[in-house]
Amino acid sequence: MNLTGADIVGLVGVSFVVGTYFLSQIGRMEVNRPLYPALNGVGAIFILFSLYHTFNMASFVIEMFWLAISAVGLVRALWVRRDPADK
């Protein structure tokens, strides 16, 4: 098996997505903080990059959803941080 640059980028993306999920499950990362959805979004982008080079429809669809959900989470996390009611 020969790994290409696109494969390596995709694997880094997988490590971001799985790593953040794992850290959230063991209580080491707060899902309401901006870092969680940001890393998930970057992970999805990296996986989509690898899919551009070796396409798989099912993986593409789930990563598009993952990216969209991460974007919503990031906006919410940033919005909540700026909420004056928190002060």
C-alpha beads as a LAMMPS data file, in Angstrom:
LAMMPS data file: protein, C-alpha beads

87 atoms
86 bonds

1 atom types
1 bond types

-500.0 500.0 xlo xhi
-500.0 500.0 ylo yhi
-500.0 500.0 zlo zhi

Masses

1 110.0

Atoms # bond

1 1 1 0.000 0.000 0.000
2 1 1 1.426 3.355 -1.064
3 1 1 0.210 6.422 0.783
4 1 1 -0.103 9.586 -1.256
5 1 1 0.066 13.131 0.070
6 1 1 -3.728 13.297 -0.168
7 1 1 -3.993 10.119 1.924
8 1 1 -1.783 11.631 4.608
9 1 1 -3.843 14.841 4.679
10 1 1 -6.998 12.725 4.998
11 1 1 -5.490 10.713 7.851
12 1 1 -4.562 13.922 9.675
13 1 1 -8.191 14.996 9.233
14 1 1 -9.394 11.701 10.662
15 1 1 -7.075 12.152 13.644
16 1 1 -8.598 15.610 14.275
17 1 1 -12.174 14.334 14.118
18 1 1 -11.604 11.162 16.128
19 1 1 -9.172 12.829 18.520
20 1 1 -11.526 15.658 19.435
21 1 1 -14.395 13.224 19.899
22 1 1 -12.264 11.006 22.124
23 1 1 -11.055 13.955 24.188
24 1 1 -14.636 15.143 24.646
25 1 1 -15.708 11.684 25.798
26 1 1 -13.012 11.458 28.462
27 1 1 -13.756 14.983 29.670
28 1 1 -10.570 16.598 28.368
29 1 1 -12.220 18.857 25.758
30 1 1 -15.312 20.982 26.179
31 1 1 -17.644 20.706 23.206
32 1 1 -19.082 24.183 23.802
33 1 1 -15.712 25.895 23.343
34 1 1 -14.744 27.063 19.822
35 1 1 -11.742 24.711 19.568
36 1 1 -13.915 21.590 19.361
37 1 1 -16.003 22.518 16.293
38 1 1 -13.007 24.273 14.709
39 1 1 -10.857 21.132 14.827
40 1 1 -13.782 19.039 13.627
41 1 1 -14.313 21.407 10.706
42 1 1 -10.631 21.390 9.762
43 1 1 -10.670 17.606 10.014
44 1 1 -13.654 17.428 7.660
45 1 1 -11.936 19.767 5.190
46 1 1 -8.799 17.612 5.234
47 1 1 -10.864 14.466 4.657
48 1 1 -12.743 16.181 1.809
49 1 1 -9.371 17.097 0.290
50 1 1 -8.372 13.435 0.287
51 1 1 -11.751 12.502 -1.182
52 1 1 -11.151 14.910 -4.043
53 1 1 -8.260 12.666 -5.065
54 1 1 -9.946 9.326 -4.330
55 1 1 -13.694 9.922 -4.421
56 1 1 -16.243 7.974 -2.376
57 1 1 -19.815 9.297 -2.412
58 1 1 -20.849 8.066 1.052
59 1 1 -17.740 9.530 2.659
60 1 1 -18.200 12.787 0.760
61 1 1 -21.806 13.151 1.961
62 1 1 -21.002 12.491 5.618
63 1 1 -18.034 14.876 5.541
64 1 1 -20.178 17.633 4.009
65 1 1 -22.653 17.163 6.865
66 1 1 -19.776 17.065 9.373
67 1 1 -18.397 20.313 7.969
68 1 1 -21.801 22.025 8.040
69 1 1 -22.515 20.887 11.599
70 1 1 -19.049 21.996 12.694
71 1 1 -19.650 25.422 11.140
72 1 1 -22.919 25.763 13.071
73 1 1 -21.157 24.663 16.265
74 1 1 -18.321 27.128 15.742
75 1 1 -20.697 30.029 15.132
76 1 1 -22.699 29.108 18.227
77 1 1 -19.556 28.746 20.357
78 1 1 -18.292 32.133 19.232
79 1 1 -21.715 33.735 19.636
80 1 1 -22.159 32.405 23.174
81 1 1 -18.696 33.671 24.162
82 1 1 -19.676 37.185 23.058
83 1 1 -23.045 37.082 24.801
84 1 1 -23.106 39.982 27.305
85 1 1 -25.380 37.951 29.574
86 1 1 -22.362 35.734 30.392
87 1 1 -20.547 38.591 32.136

Bonds

1 1 1 2
2 1 2 3
3 1 3 4
4 1 4 5
5 1 5 6
6 1 6 7
7 1 7 8
8 1 8 9
9 1 9 10
10 1 10 11
11 1 11 12
12 1 12 13
13 1 13 14
14 1 14 15
15 1 15 16
16 1 16 17
17 1 17 18
18 1 18 19
19 1 19 20
20 1 20 21
21 1 21 22
22 1 22 23
23 1 23 24
24 1 24 25
25 1 25 26
26 1 26 27
27 1 27 28
28 1 28 29
29 1 29 30
30 1 30 31
31 1 31 32
32 1 32 33
33 1 33 34
34 1 34 35
35 1 35 36
36 1 36 37
37 1 37 38
38 1 38 39
39 1 39 40
40 1 40 41
41 1 41 42
42 1 42 43
43 1 43 44
44 1 44 45
45 1 45 46
46 1 46 47
47 1 47 48
48 1 48 49
49 1 49 50
50 1 50 51
51 1 51 52
52 1 52 53
53 1 53 54
54 1 54 55
55 1 55 56
56 1 56 57
57 1 57 58
58 1 58 59
59 1 59 60
60 1 60 61
61 1 61 62
62 1 62 63
63 1 63 64
64 1 64 65
65 1 65 66
66 1 66 67
67 1 67 68
68 1 68 69
69 1 69 70
70 1 70 71
71 1 71 72
72 1 72 73
73 1 73 74
74 1 74 75
75 1 75 76
76 1 76 77
77 1 77 78
78 1 78 79
79 1 79 80
80 1 80 81
81 1 81 82
82 1 82 83
83 1 83 84
84 1 84 85
85 1 85 86
86 1 86 87
